[in-house]
Amino acid sequence: MVDMSPDQRQHSRFLQILINMTSGAMGGVACVLSGQPFDTAKVKMQTFPFMYRGFIDCAVRIYHKEGLRGMYHGTVPALLANVSENAVLFASYGVCQSLVCHVLGMQDPSQLRDYHKATAGSLASVFSSLVLCPTELVKCRMQTQYEMRISGYKDIPFKSTPWSIVCNILKTEGVCGLFRGLSSTWLREIPGYFFFFGGYELSSRILNQSSRNQPGALVVSVSGGVGGACFWLSVYPVDSVKSRIQVLSTASPSGGFLISLLHILKTEGIVTLYSGLMPTVIRAFPSNAALFLAYEMTKRTLTKCSFTQN
């Protein structure tokens, strides 16, 4: 092992954070491009559960009323949301792994067990939520404009851009309006990413236990899909409440998570909280497989290039 000076160690840590951030951003792009139509259906079914009989009905009606373009409403803010979230998430994930190592008295992240890495993922989500919440809010509002218009909500434009929605939020709700649903986002992300990274790391270890090499593309893809499915199955009801709070801000009882949850349970029942679960789980596997594959391949390429240059 080569001894490094303090400056070299600091440079190495900064380079690793930069590599993780860039790799996470590439993973975010892959995730959106592979799963946006499913996400659009999910948000519509969560926010207006009694308007659609199921995923197929929702998809067909979107196509008939809005065309293929309707399936991709909110793609720009979705890209911004996922690129920014995953860049911060994976950069923070590496830092949080080092923090967990320090707390447990370990020398290297390779010594961490799967549940240690899952804990690091939960900690990382605290920071990624801060950039995710505003962009996801804009995405959800773009995806549900048609439903809001036909449901009788006033002042819903026929055409709008992410920027016009941001301007409207700032005008009517102020800067704090961009962070509507932040507490709900944390309630979803912190436990969700424990299962996300835990599912990925556990699956990767089991599938790759017969090999001493780094996991291949197939193992990474399958493990990523498992991690994504674990995320949504563990926190889906929380996400349903969050979507309501962010989209129907004028109709929410008070905008708070607990009051909104109790209101939905009282007026619509618990089944409503699982509306849109099928397209979400269907989307989760390929989109998160693409996310982790893009992340791992980008990270390995950048790491190899950095070592070659050094």
Stockholm file with secondary structure:
# STOCKHOLM 1.0

chainA/1-310         MVDMSPDQRQHSRFLQILINMTSGAMGGVACVLSGQPFDTAKVKMQTFPFMYRGFIDCAVRIYHKEGLRGMYHGTVPALLANVSENAVLFASYGVCQSLVCHVLGMQDPSQLRDYHKATAGSLASVFSSLVLCPTELVKCRMQTQYEMRISGYKDIPFKSTPWSIVCNILKTEGVCGLFRGLSSTWLREIPGYFFFFGGYELSSRILNQSSRNQPGALVVSVSGGVGGACFWLSVYPVDSVKSRIQVLSTASPSGGFLISLLHILKTEGIVTLYSGLMPTVIRAFPSNAALFLAYEMTKRTLTKCSFTQN
#=GR chainA/1-310 SS CCCCCHHHHHHHHHHHHHHHHHHHHHHHHHHHHHHHHHHHHHHHHHHSTTSCSSHHHHHHHHHHHHCGGGGGTTHHHHHHHHHHHHHHHHHHHHHHHHHHHHHHTCSCGGGCCHHHHHHHHHHHHHHHHHHHHHHHHHHHHHHTHHHHHHTTCTTCCSSCCHHHHHHHHHHHHCGGGGGTTHHHHHHHHHHHHHHHHHHHHHHHHHHTTTCSSCCCHHHHHHHHHHHHHHHHHHHHHHHHHHHHHHHCTTTSSSSCHHHHHHHHHHHTCGGGGGTTHHHHHHHHHHHHHHHHHHHHHHHHHHHHHHHHHC
#=GC SS_cons         CCCCCHHHHHHHHHHHHHHHHHHHHHHHHHHHHHHHHHHHHHHHHHHSTTSCSSHHHHHHHHHHHHCGGGGGTTHHHHHHHHHHHHHHHHHHHHHHHHHHHHHHTCSCGGGCCHHHHHHHHHHHHHHHHHHHHHHHHHHHHHHTHHHHHHTTCTTCCSSCCHHHHHHHHHHHHCGGGGGTTHHHHHHHHHHHHHHHHHHHHHHHHHHTTTCSSCCCHHHHHHHHHHHHHHHHHHHHHHHHHHHHHHHCTTTSSSSCHHHHHHHHHHHTCGGGGGTTHHHHHHHHHHHHHHHHHHHHHHHHHHHHHHHHHC
//
